[in-house]
Amino acid sequence: MLQGEPTRTADGGVPGSETRLREDDDLMDDKARQTETAAGGLARTCAAILGPNLYAAVLHGSLTLGDFEPGRNDIDLMLVTGPDGLSATDRDHIVDAVDNARVGAAKAVDLIVVTSTAAGRPSRAPASELEVARYSDGIHVESAKAANEDLVVELSMARTSGRSLIGIPVDRAIGQVPARWVKDRGLFWLGRWLTLADDAEHAELMVLTACRIWHFDTEGTYCSKPQAGQWALARDPSLSGITRALRQRRGDRDTIISADDVTHVLLTVLDDVGARD
């Protein structure tokens, strides 16, 4: 045995490693539960503000996909209101609620408000009432949009993988979104990102989100960014940009994702997704 080489078990593992992995998994589960509790608290605060005008508070994203990463993922919450939407007073109170909410182990809070009309009968560009994001640098607020093209993807994800914390069930609050609409929005962003391939700050996001677009178009289901990256690598191991993006995702900031890496992934996904038109 080489000096410093760890003792191995019969199956080649390192003694105690399974225990440490279980402990890490237990810690992750605890953090996820704490964050779900925080999300529930925010939902209840919003319910107190909106009263009967709140039809559903839908939790979606990493907490419902089962792959929440403390300090990396957000609380994603969608409020479905009555057809008349929000009053100015309710809008201000919702913003304050997000600003003062406990976040558990989440990095941020992303809350969007839509009416029962927009959610129940989705269009290619549904209207949104309010978007509130709380990050480390403060609160960001976007008021009502008559046409929010990216909302169609969020509605699709919330319906298929979300969970109603308060109010009516998700499949009653949110209508079905045609997969074609989700695909078209994905194709739009893949083309847009090709013009931004040298944006190193967002390279990981572009690469792994491209993998999610590819996975959804192929499998018809949603998964996390890391899961989509692993899935895409299994399909095409030559996509080294995905390997580098997953390393960055795990916290390796020394790993560089080049513009060529990003372009290779985007063009591969565009070719495959576009071929199924």
Secondary structure, 3 states (H helix, E strand, C coil): CCCCCCCCCCCCCCCCHHHHHHHHHHHHHHHHHHHHHHHHHHHHHHHHHHHHHEEEEEEECHHHHCCCCCCCCEEEEEEEECCCCCCHHHHHHHHHHHHHCCCCCCCEEEEEEEEHHHHHCCCCCCCECEEEEEECCEEEEECCECCCCCHHHHHHHHHHHCEEEEECCHHHHCCCCCHHHHHHHHHHHHHHHHCCCCCHHHHHHHHHHHHHHHHHHHHCCCCCHHHHHHHHHHHCCCCHHHHHHHHHHCCCCCCCCCHHHHHHHHHHHHHHHHHCC
